[in-house]
Amino acid sequence: MDEGMEVMASNLSPVALVTGAARGIGRAIADRLLERGYQIALHYWDVPDQAAEWVDHAREGGRNAWLLTGDLTVPSTPIQLVDEALALGGRLDLVVNNAGRTILHPFLEMDHDSLDFLYRLNFLAPYLISQRAAQWMVQHRIRGNLVQITSVHYQRVTDQDSAYGAMRAASVRAMESMAYELAPHGIRVNAIAPGRILTPFLAEGADPDRLQEIDAAMPLKRSGTPEDIAEAVAWLVSPQASYVTGITLRIDGGFNLSMPTARIGGAQTFI
């Protein structure tokens, strides 16, 4: 290990690094982990005001929280991010790789820049962050957790997702190998695959009638919330899930249970 990894795990309060946590799912995860007693290293890239507001609020409540930023598509940023979290918190017990972006293009029109962006942000960055964090956990005998927020697109083919879905699938497959290799060290690695989650970003400017129509089409008759994902993360990293590793937990309101249908003979028919 190089000098940047030589940080003693002297602080007994657990530290969590959550990426892409200024708003939406990441912010809800940070909220829930803060309630569970974690110190939070909160990473953001855009919306700095919202990220700073969250950290200030956490500190006003007497909790330790730190603000980290960086473009995760830059190859050096993931390792720097972990090292900064270690320097600030003195230890690292949990990483939640939440940062990600969706770009949907028809396969025949997918451009190289978009493909490279999806690879760097949705696969390479969480891989490198997990690797760096796990190296430190192994060195300091921390039985920590790594959580990858992926998407139901890792498994379900939808329109124009040849690149995005492939990166999400790759992150799940990498997670499974990480879980296998890190299990002897007591480090658990899992993924959560959200379906349709109504984040503030998704809701902004949306047609309310369209939202209701989509909700009605869901098996549970509603879209998910960021808090639904946060609760799942809190459970996965808790002692109650101490025998769980290498899984991908779908939080999708039954979305993936739906089968394709077509109008055959004048009626909707499963195919």
Backbone bond lengths (Angstrom), bond angles and torsions (degrees), N, CA, C in turn:
res aa  C-N    CA-C-N  psi(-1)  N-CA   C-N-CA  omega(-1)  CA-C   N-CA-C  phi
1 M - - - 1.474 - - 1.534 109.95 -
2 D 1.328 116.30 144.91 1.454 118.29 178.88 1.522 109.89 -87.72
3 E 1.321 116.20 179.70 1.457 121.65 -174.13 1.521 112.27 -58.58
4 G 1.342 117.33 -34.43 1.455 120.68 -178.67 1.500 113.56 -64.36
5 M 1.348 117.14 -17.95 1.451 120.37 -179.36 1.522 112.03 -93.15
6 E 1.325 118.21 -9.37 1.455 121.35 -175.05 1.523 110.87 -84.06
7 V 1.315 115.93 75.92 1.453 122.59 177.99 1.516 107.21 -123.51
8 M 1.305 118.36 124.79 1.449 121.49 -177.72 1.521 110.79 -78.68
9 A 1.334 116.02 138.38 1.460 121.78 179.54 1.527 109.61 -83.52
10 S 1.343 115.94 67.97 1.459 120.99 -174.38 1.522 112.61 -90.51
11 N 1.331 117.31 -26.03 1.458 121.16 -178.62 1.523 108.87 -82.26
12 L 1.331 116.97 122.83 1.456 120.45 -174.19 1.518 113.17 -78.12
13 S 1.327 119.01 -21.72 1.460 120.68 179.24 1.526 109.15 -73.90
14 P 1.334 118.10 130.88 1.465 119.46 -176.78 1.526 111.93 -66.13
15 V 1.305 115.54 148.32 1.462 122.79 -179.57 1.519 108.66 -117.78
16 A 1.332 115.78 133.74 1.463 121.61 177.04 1.510 109.93 -120.47
17 L 1.314 116.11 135.07 1.459 122.97 171.19 1.519 107.48 -102.53
18 V 1.333 116.18 122.15 1.465 121.44 179.63 1.523 107.35 -120.88
19 T 1.329 117.37 121.18 1.455 120.40 -178.89 1.526 110.44 -92.64
20 G 1.330 114.89 152.29 1.462 120.68 178.75 1.512 111.80 58.59
21 A 1.334 116.59 48.46 1.469 120.31 -167.64 1.522 114.24 -114.15
22 A 1.320 118.22 19.49 1.465 119.31 -179.93 1.519 112.24 -73.08
23 R 1.329 116.92 -25.04 1.459 120.59 -177.30 1.521 109.32 -157.52
24 G 1.313 115.89 175.49 1.449 121.72 173.00 1.513 114.38 61.80
25 I 1.326 115.94 -136.84 1.463 121.58 -175.09 1.523 111.18 -62.04
26 G 1.326 117.56 -44.75 1.464 120.40 -178.76 1.514 112.26 -60.07
27 R 1.320 115.97 -42.50 1.466 119.89 -179.88 1.528 110.83 -65.65
28 A 1.327 117.61 -41.47 1.459 120.73 178.02 1.523 111.02 -62.59
29 I 1.322 116.46 -39.01 1.471 120.07 176.87 1.526 110.39 -63.41
30 A 1.327 116.73 -45.21 1.465 120.37 178.76 1.529 110.53 -60.80
31 D 1.324 117.25 -41.42 1.470 121.09 177.52 1.525 110.99 -57.59
32 R 1.321 115.02 -48.45 1.475 119.08 -175.36 1.512 110.95 -67.76
33 L 1.313 117.57 -40.54 1.466 119.88 179.74 1.524 111.04 -67.75
34 L 1.329 116.91 -35.66 1.459 120.05 176.28 1.520 109.99 -60.72
35 E 1.319 116.60 -42.45 1.469 120.82 177.44 1.520 111.67 -62.53
36 R 1.332 116.22 -30.29 1.464 121.20 179.98 1.525 113.07 -82.29
37 G 1.321 117.69 2.32 1.449 120.42 175.59 1.510 115.86 98.08
38 Y 1.316 117.70 7.21 1.459 120.33 178.18 1.525 110.90 -79.49
39 Q 1.321 115.56 146.33 1.452 121.87 161.69 1.531 106.38 -84.14
40 I 1.325 116.38 142.30 1.462 119.24 -169.92 1.517 111.60 -119.25
41 A 1.332 115.76 124.68 1.458 122.46 166.31 1.522 105.87 -97.30
42 L 1.322 116.23 104.89 1.462 122.36 -171.64 1.522 110.33 -98.51
43 H 1.323 115.73 115.78 1.454 120.75 179.81 1.525 110.43 -95.93
44 Y 1.331 115.52 141.28 1.464 121.37 173.59 1.523 108.29 -142.19
45 W 1.327 115.38 165.02 1.455 120.48 172.13 1.521 110.45 -125.83
46 D 1.338 116.70 -50.90 1.461 119.13 174.38 1.535 108.40 -105.24
47 V 1.289 118.00 -172.85 1.481 126.48 -177.74 1.540 112.61 40.44
48 P 1.336 118.39 60.67 1.463 121.01 -178.24 1.515 113.28 -62.53
49 D 1.327 118.22 -32.62 1.460 119.89 -178.38 1.523 111.50 -62.96
50 Q 1.333 116.62 -41.75 1.458 119.83 179.70 1.526 111.22 -66.65
51 A 1.318 117.16 -38.34 1.463 120.89 178.84 1.524 110.85 -65.52
52 A 1.331 116.29 -45.33 1.465 120.23 -179.96 1.527 110.74 -64.38
53 E 1.320 116.72 -38.32 1.460 121.25 178.52 1.530 110.72 -60.37
54 W 1.340 116.28 -42.06 1.466 119.68 -179.56 1.526 111.07 -64.77
55 V 1.320 116.64 -45.36 1.469 120.14 -179.40 1.528 110.52 -63.67
56 D 1.325 117.52 -41.88 1.464 120.44 178.13 1.528 110.90 -60.94
57 H 1.319 116.56 -42.18 1.468 121.18 179.97 1.528 110.52 -63.53
58 A 1.330 116.91 -41.77 1.460 120.38 178.96 1.524 111.15 -63.20
59 R 1.305 116.05 -42.20 1.466 119.70 -179.95 1.520 111.80 -67.73
60 E 1.325 116.82 -36.53 1.461 120.22 177.23 1.524 111.28 -62.51
61 G 1.335 115.61 -27.75 1.457 120.63 177.19 1.518 113.14 -85.52
62 G 1.328 116.33 7.60 1.452 120.42 176.69 1.512 115.15 84.15
63 R 1.324 117.57 15.30 1.456 120.84 -178.82 1.520 110.55 -106.86
64 N 1.319 116.22 153.17 1.452 121.23 176.66 1.523 109.95 -84.14
65 A 1.314 115.92 126.99 1.461 122.15 176.39 1.515 108.21 -148.77
66 W 1.312 114.86 144.54 1.459 120.49 -177.65 1.523 109.25 -132.54
67 L 1.310 115.63 148.76 1.454 122.60 -177.31 1.521 109.47 -104.60
68 L 1.333 116.34 123.63 1.455 122.32 178.76 1.526 108.87 -124.69
69 T 1.309 115.99 146.91 1.456 119.20 178.47 1.520 109.42 -138.91
70 G 1.308 116.08 166.55 1.458 120.97 178.62 1.514 110.95 154.88
71 D 1.325 115.56 145.75 1.453 122.71 178.40 1.525 108.57 -81.37
72 L 1.321 116.87 109.20 1.455 121.18 -174.57 1.512 113.35 -71.06
73 T 1.330 118.43 -10.27 1.462 120.11 176.31 1.531 111.67 -81.20
74 V 1.321 117.27 -9.92 1.469 121.79 174.31 1.527 107.60 -83.79
75 P 1.320 119.86 123.43 1.464 121.87 -170.83 1.520 115.34 -55.79
76 S 1.335 117.92 -30.16 1.461 119.58 -177.51 1.525 113.17 -81.30
77 T 1.331 118.21 -17.50 1.458 121.00 -173.51 1.528 113.99 -65.72
78 P 1.334 120.82 -44.66 1.459 119.19 -177.71 1.520 114.52 -55.35
79 I 1.330 117.12 -44.40 1.466 119.99 -179.79 1.524 110.30 -68.89
80 Q 1.322 117.34 -41.16 1.458 120.69 177.63 1.516 111.05 -60.73
81 L 1.318 117.00 -37.63 1.456 121.75 -178.70 1.522 111.03 -63.20
82 V 1.321 116.84 -45.82 1.465 120.35 178.47 1.521 110.51 -63.62
83 D 1.320 116.97 -44.01 1.464 120.28 -179.62 1.528 111.32 -62.89
84 E 1.329 117.80 -37.77 1.461 120.67 178.05 1.521 110.59 -66.79
85 A 1.317 117.63 -41.54 1.463 120.87 178.25 1.520 110.69 -62.03
86 L 1.327 116.71 -39.79 1.467 120.60 178.12 1.524 111.36 -66.53
87 A 1.317 115.97 -41.23 1.458 119.72 -179.60 1.531 111.16 -64.16
88 L 1.328 116.63 -36.91 1.462 120.68 -178.20 1.524 112.46 -79.57
89 G 1.324 116.70 -42.30 1.459 120.26 -174.34 1.513 114.93 -95.64
90 G 1.337 116.90 -16.68 1.458 119.49 179.73 1.516 113.66 79.76
91 R 1.320 117.62 -7.31 1.449 122.00 179.12 1.525 107.97 -165.81
92 L 1.333 117.09 172.92 1.453 121.45 176.99 1.524 107.87 -150.42
93 D 1.326 115.45 117.56 1.458 121.67 -176.81 1.523 113.45 -108.58
94 L 1.315 116.22 -20.47 1.463 120.28 -174.09 1.522 109.92 -151.22
95 V 1.313 115.45 135.41 1.459 121.88 170.69 1.520 107.90 -122.09
96 V 1.328 116.52 128.28 1.458 121.75 172.41 1.525 107.52 -114.93
97 N 1.319 115.33 106.48 1.463 121.23 178.27 1.524 108.45 -83.40
98 N 1.325 115.06 90.53 1.451 120.61 -176.71 1.532 112.64 -101.10
99 A 1.315 117.89 -30.04 1.462 120.94 -175.56 1.526 110.93 -57.11
100 G 1.314 116.39 134.31 1.462 121.06 178.72 1.514 109.61 -173.62
101 R 1.293 116.10 169.68 1.455 121.11 -178.70 1.526 109.18 -149.37
102 T 1.312 114.97 144.68 1.463 121.19 177.54 1.527 109.72 -102.23
103 I 1.314 116.52 129.19 1.462 122.26 169.15 1.514 106.62 -129.97
104 L 1.318 116.32 116.51 1.454 121.42 179.85 1.521 109.84 -109.94
105 H 1.326 115.65 120.74 1.465 122.14 176.51 1.518 107.85 -139.20
106 P 1.320 117.44 148.87 1.466 118.68 171.40 1.521 109.98 -58.07
107 F 1.311 116.86 144.89 1.462 121.53 -179.13 1.525 111.87 -53.38
108 L 1.312 117.54 -41.90 1.458 120.79 -176.98 1.516 113.15 -70.57
109 E 1.329 116.75 -12.76 1.457 120.83 -177.85 1.530 113.03 -115.80
110 M 1.320 118.38 0.69 1.460 120.71 -178.84 1.526 110.54 -64.15
111 D 1.330 116.24 124.93 1.464 120.83 -178.31 1.518 110.74 -95.40
112 H 1.329 114.74 159.73 1.462 120.90 -174.94 1.517 112.02 -62.70
113 D 1.326 117.37 -41.24 1.463 120.01 -177.40 1.524 111.53 -62.72
114 S 1.324 117.51 -42.22 1.463 120.56 178.71 1.524 110.70 -65.81
115 L 1.310 116.52 -41.10 1.461 121.13 179.09 1.523 110.90 -62.73
116 D 1.319 116.39 -44.08 1.462 120.96 179.20 1.521 111.19 -64.96
117 F 1.336 117.13 -40.66 1.467 121.58 178.14 1.524 110.85 -61.00
118 L 1.321 117.39 -47.03 1.463 121.22 179.61 1.524 111.17 -61.45
119 Y 1.324 116.66 -40.16 1.463 120.74 178.82 1.522 111.48 -63.78
120 R 1.316 116.30 -48.06 1.460 120.15 -176.45 1.531 112.17 -66.16
121 L 1.321 117.07 -41.98 1.460 120.14 -174.97 1.523 112.76 -82.59
122 N 1.327 117.33 -44.92 1.461 120.66 -171.49 1.520 114.36 -90.64
123 F 1.317 117.58 -17.81 1.464 119.41 178.08 1.522 113.70 -121.67
124 L 1.335 117.34 -58.00 1.460 120.03 -172.31 1.527 111.72 -64.22
125 A 1.326 118.70 -46.72 1.462 120.89 -177.12 1.528 112.23 -60.33
126 P 1.339 120.01 -51.92 1.466 118.27 178.61 1.528 113.06 -63.68
127 Y 1.313 117.25 -31.51 1.465 120.14 176.78 1.530 110.42 -62.53
128 L 1.342 116.13 -49.67 1.467 120.19 -178.01 1.530 111.99 -67.46
129 I 1.336 116.69 -38.87 1.462 120.03 177.79 1.526 109.89 -62.60
130 S 1.319 116.42 -45.72 1.465 120.55 -179.94 1.521 110.94 -62.86
131 Q 1.315 116.24 -41.85 1.464 120.13 -179.71 1.523 111.57 -61.80
132 R 1.333 116.06 -48.52 1.464 120.30 -178.13 1.522 110.99 -63.17
133 A 1.337 116.06 -44.01 1.459 119.73 179.51 1.525 111.12 -64.61
134 A 1.326 116.88 -42.07 1.460 120.17 -178.91 1.523 111.68 -66.34
135 Q 1.318 116.89 -36.60 1.468 119.38 176.61 1.524 110.55 -57.89
136 W 1.339 115.50 -43.99 1.469 119.05 179.96 1.525 110.71 -68.22
137 M 1.327 117.65 -41.92 1.466 120.70 179.85 1.525 111.45 -60.83
138 V 1.323 116.47 -43.37 1.461 120.30 179.57 1.520 110.19 -64.23
139 Q 1.326 116.64 -45.39 1.467 120.92 -178.86 1.520 111.53 -60.31
140 H 1.347 116.95 -37.79 1.458 120.84 -176.04 1.526 113.44 -103.41
141 R 1.322 115.79 11.88 1.467 122.76 175.78 1.523 112.13 55.12
142 I 1.310 114.80 44.83 1.458 121.55 175.37 1.524 108.86 -94.84
143 R 1.317 115.93 122.22 1.466 120.74 179.04 1.536 107.86 -86.98
144 G 1.316 114.62 75.55 1.451 120.93 -171.02 1.512 113.97 -94.64
145 N 1.334 114.35 -168.64 1.451 122.13 -178.71 1.524 110.41 -133.64
146 L 1.314 115.69 142.84 1.457 123.47 171.01 1.525 106.98 -122.78
147 V 1.326 116.16 128.47 1.467 120.85 -179.34 1.522 108.92 -126.15
148 Q 1.318 115.94 128.79 1.460 122.25 177.07 1.519 109.28 -107.28
149 I 1.335 117.38 120.81 1.457 121.11 172.02 1.523 106.97 -86.69
150 T 1.312 116.02 113.97 1.465 120.82 -177.76 1.528 108.81 -112.93
151 S 1.289 119.56 -131.48 1.464 122.13 -177.07 1.526 109.00 -163.16
152 V 1.330 117.14 154.42 1.459 119.65 173.68 1.523 111.04 -61.70
153 H 1.328 117.36 -15.05 1.462 120.31 177.10 1.528 111.86 -65.73
154 Y 1.326 118.06 -15.11 1.463 119.27 178.11 1.526 110.58 -64.82
155 Q 1.313 116.04 -22.42 1.462 120.99 -172.92 1.526 112.77 -121.93
156 R 1.310 116.15 -32.83 1.460 120.34 -174.10 1.524 109.98 -105.86
157 V 1.302 116.47 126.77 1.464 121.59 179.44 1.521 108.96 -81.27
158 T 1.312 115.32 126.60 1.452 121.17 172.73 1.528 108.76 -128.51
159 D 1.289 115.83 176.10 1.459 120.41 -172.21 1.524 111.95 -65.57
160 Q 1.325 116.81 132.57 1.466 124.36 170.63 1.533 113.35 67.17
161 D 1.336 118.68 27.59 1.467 119.40 -176.54 1.527 113.00 -115.17
162 S 1.338 117.53 27.50 1.466 119.67 -176.73 1.525 112.26 -58.72
163 A 1.327 118.06 -37.87 1.463 121.46 -179.04 1.530 111.10 -86.67
164 Y 1.331 116.47 -49.83 1.464 119.82 -178.82 1.527 111.19 -60.65
165 G 1.322 117.10 -47.50 1.456 120.18 179.80 1.515 112.12 -62.68
166 A 1.339 116.48 -37.27 1.462 119.86 179.58 1.519 111.92 -64.18
167 M 1.326 117.51 -40.81 1.459 120.45 179.15 1.522 111.39 -67.09
168 R 1.336 116.59 -38.27 1.455 120.02 177.95 1.531 110.76 -67.18
169 A 1.322 116.61 -38.04 1.459 120.02 176.55 1.525 111.12 -65.66
170 A 1.323 116.08 -40.40 1.464 120.12 179.32 1.520 111.21 -62.87
171 S 1.338 117.19 -39.05 1.464 119.79 -179.64 1.522 111.23 -66.14
172 V 1.334 116.85 -35.29 1.464 120.22 177.24 1.523 110.60 -67.13
173 R 1.316 116.49 -44.85 1.466 119.55 179.81 1.524 111.45 -63.59
174 A 1.327 117.28 -39.46 1.460 120.28 177.10 1.526 110.39 -64.38
175 M 1.342 116.83 -41.30 1.459 121.51 178.47 1.518 111.18 -56.20
176 E 1.328 117.02 -41.73 1.458 120.13 -177.96 1.528 111.55 -64.08
177 S 1.324 116.80 -40.76 1.467 119.49 176.91 1.524 111.49 -67.94
178 M 1.329 116.79 -39.58 1.466 120.00 175.72 1.525 110.22 -58.40
179 A 1.334 116.74 -45.90 1.456 120.90 -179.01 1.519 111.01 -59.55
180 Y 1.316 116.48 -41.92 1.468 121.08 -179.32 1.529 111.30 -65.14
181 E 1.334 116.34 -46.23 1.461 119.96 -176.10 1.524 112.87 -73.70
182 L 1.325 117.05 -30.17 1.468 119.89 -175.91 1.525 113.20 -92.40
183 A 1.322 117.48 -10.86 1.466 120.23 -178.91 1.529 113.36 -55.74
184 P 1.343 119.86 -41.53 1.470 118.91 178.68 1.530 113.70 -61.04
185 H 1.326 117.13 -19.34 1.464 121.57 179.01 1.531 111.59 -94.08
186 G 1.321 117.37 2.63 1.456 120.51 179.94 1.507 113.94 76.71
187 I 1.328 117.35 15.04 1.472 122.01 179.19 1.528 107.96 -96.70
188 R 1.328 115.45 123.85 1.461 120.08 -179.79 1.527 109.97 -99.07
189 V 1.332 114.97 140.90 1.462 121.37 -177.47 1.527 107.99 -131.74
190 N 1.319 116.48 124.48 1.453 121.18 -178.45 1.524 110.35 -142.42
191 A 1.314 115.84 167.87 1.469 121.65 178.09 1.520 109.28 -130.21
192 I 1.314 114.68 153.70 1.459 121.91 172.87 1.523 107.50 -123.83
193 A 1.331 115.68 130.99 1.461 121.60 -178.22 1.521 109.02 -112.20
194 P 1.327 117.90 95.42 1.461 119.84 176.93 1.524 111.58 -70.51
195 G 1.319 114.39 148.43 1.453 120.35 168.25 1.515 108.82 -93.16
196 R 1.322 116.65 -132.32 1.463 119.95 179.09 1.527 109.10 -77.53
197 I 1.317 116.50 112.57 1.456 122.92 179.24 1.529 107.77 -115.51
198 L 1.316 115.85 123.23 1.465 120.05 -176.74 1.525 109.28 -84.05
199 T 1.319 115.28 85.48 1.457 121.56 176.45 1.526 109.23 -81.30
200 P 1.329 117.61 162.38 1.463 119.42 175.09 1.524 112.83 -55.73
201 F 1.320 117.07 -37.18 1.464 121.17 178.87 1.526 110.93 -62.43
202 L 1.331 116.21 -41.99 1.461 120.12 -179.03 1.520 111.60 -70.98
203 A 1.329 115.50 -32.76 1.463 119.97 -175.80 1.523 112.68 -79.90
204 E 1.342 117.12 -23.49 1.459 120.21 -176.74 1.527 111.31 -60.92
205 G 1.309 115.70 121.62 1.453 120.42 176.75 1.513 115.66 74.20
206 A 1.346 116.74 5.12 1.459 119.23 -178.51 1.527 110.88 -76.76
207 D 1.304 115.51 151.15 1.462 121.99 177.00 1.527 108.51 -74.82
208 P 1.341 119.47 117.57 1.474 121.47 -178.46 1.522 112.99 -56.24
209 D 1.330 117.30 -37.38 1.461 120.33 178.91 1.524 110.72 -65.01
210 R 1.334 115.82 -38.93 1.456 120.09 178.37 1.532 110.40 -65.58
211 L 1.329 116.80 -40.87 1.461 120.48 178.02 1.524 111.11 -61.17
212 Q 1.324 116.68 -42.75 1.458 120.46 178.96 1.529 111.06 -64.77
213 E 1.308 116.13 -37.78 1.463 120.57 178.39 1.521 111.50 -62.85
214 I 1.333 115.44 -43.20 1.468 120.17 178.62 1.524 110.34 -65.56
215 D 1.339 116.83 -44.11 1.462 119.86 178.80 1.527 110.98 -57.84
216 A 1.319 116.43 -42.64 1.461 120.62 -178.13 1.524 112.08 -64.25
217 A 1.334 116.57 -26.16 1.460 120.56 -179.08 1.530 112.59 -82.29
218 M 1.339 117.74 -14.00 1.455 121.24 -179.33 1.529 109.85 -77.14
219 P 1.344 118.60 143.04 1.460 119.89 178.46 1.528 113.47 -54.53
220 L 1.334 118.65 -38.47 1.465 121.44 178.22 1.519 112.79 -91.02
221 K 1.337 116.05 6.03 1.468 122.79 173.41 1.525 113.82 63.21
222 R 1.309 117.05 28.86 1.462 120.46 173.01 1.516 109.01 -160.44
223 S 1.323 114.76 157.58 1.459 120.20 169.19 1.522 108.68 -80.73
224 G 1.324 115.75 159.99 1.448 119.74 176.92 1.515 111.46 -79.15
225 T 1.324 116.10 167.77 1.455 122.54 177.24 1.531 109.10 -118.71
226 P 1.328 117.26 158.83 1.466 118.76 174.51 1.524 112.41 -55.88
227 E 1.327 116.60 -32.33 1.470 120.34 -179.82 1.526 111.46 -66.19
228 D 1.337 117.37 -30.71 1.464 119.60 176.00 1.527 110.56 -59.89
229 I 1.320 116.43 -41.28 1.470 120.40 179.67 1.523 110.18 -71.28
230 A 1.318 116.57 -40.88 1.464 120.63 -179.29 1.521 111.40 -60.35
231 E 1.322 117.39 -41.28 1.459 120.79 178.98 1.524 110.96 -63.34
232 A 1.328 116.15 -38.61 1.458 119.69 178.75 1.523 111.31 -65.35
233 V 1.332 117.06 -41.46 1.460 120.38 176.80 1.521 110.50 -61.75
234 A 1.324 116.29 -46.22 1.466 120.55 -178.89 1.524 111.00 -57.96
235 W 1.341 116.47 -39.69 1.466 118.83 178.58 1.525 111.24 -69.35
236 L 1.325 117.48 -45.22 1.458 120.63 -176.36 1.520 112.70 -59.23
237 V 1.326 117.66 -33.17 1.469 120.29 -176.77 1.517 111.98 -95.83
238 S 1.321 117.63 4.13 1.457 121.82 -176.94 1.530 111.04 -88.25
239 P 1.331 117.57 164.19 1.473 120.38 174.95 1.519 112.45 -59.99
240 Q 1.334 117.17 -27.01 1.467 120.24 179.83 1.529 112.24 -64.43
241 A 1.331 117.06 -19.74 1.465 121.08 178.83 1.527 110.90 -110.71
242 S 1.323 117.24 27.71 1.468 120.94 -172.89 1.532 113.54 -65.50
243 Y 1.331 117.51 -15.19 1.472 120.45 179.67 1.525 111.16 -105.81
244 V 1.324 116.63 15.81 1.461 121.76 -177.35 1.517 109.42 -109.79
245 T 1.320 116.33 119.81 1.458 120.69 174.10 1.519 109.62 -153.71
246 G 1.323 115.87 147.44 1.453 121.19 176.74 1.515 114.88 78.91
247 I 1.340 117.92 18.99 1.461 119.60 -179.43 1.527 111.06 -106.34
248 T 1.318 115.37 159.26 1.465 122.05 169.05 1.515 106.92 -116.82
249 L 1.319 115.14 114.37 1.463 122.29 -176.14 1.521 109.02 -95.28
250 R 1.317 117.12 113.11 1.462 120.53 177.96 1.525 109.80 -79.68
251 I 1.321 115.45 128.59 1.466 122.06 174.17 1.525 105.31 -120.83
252 D 1.322 116.48 87.83 1.460 119.50 -168.08 1.524 114.28 -140.10
253 G 1.331 117.55 10.92 1.458 119.24 178.37 1.510 114.47 61.35
254 G 1.343 116.56 24.12 1.449 120.80 -179.51 1.516 114.59 85.86
255 F 1.330 116.72 8.09 1.470 120.70 -176.71 1.523 112.07 -55.04
256 N 1.338 116.74 -42.76 1.461 119.90 -176.69 1.523 113.13 -75.68
257 L 1.317 117.15 -4.63 1.452 119.60 175.52 1.520 111.95 -80.26
258 S 1.316 116.67 -19.82 1.459 120.78 -177.28 1.519 110.35 -68.68
259 M 1.317 115.64 136.25 1.459 120.98 176.80 1.516 109.63 -101.03
260 P 1.335 117.79 152.69 1.466 119.75 176.83 1.527 110.81 -59.86
261 T 1.290 116.22 142.51 1.459 120.39 177.58 1.513 110.09 -126.21
262 A 1.294 115.16 155.46 1.460 121.38 176.88 1.520 107.48 -144.55
263 R 1.310 115.85 153.73 1.461 119.32 177.38 1.530 108.27 -87.18
264 I 1.321 114.45 104.78 1.466 121.49 -178.62 1.526 107.78 -121.86
265 G 1.310 115.68 127.33 1.462 119.09 -178.40 1.507 112.95 62.24
266 G 1.350 116.99 28.28 1.443 121.00 176.78 1.506 115.39 82.37
267 A 1.346 117.50 6.78 1.466 120.47 -179.23 1.517 110.10 -135.79
268 Q 1.345 116.13 151.24 1.458 120.53 174.83 1.517 109.12 -66.72
269 T 1.315 116.43 127.25 1.456 121.09 -173.88 1.526 109.12 -132.18
270 F 1.326 116.90 133.85 1.469 120.41 175.01 1.515 110.14 -70.85
271 I 1.326 116.03 137.16 1.472 120.20 179.56 1.519 109.93 -128.12
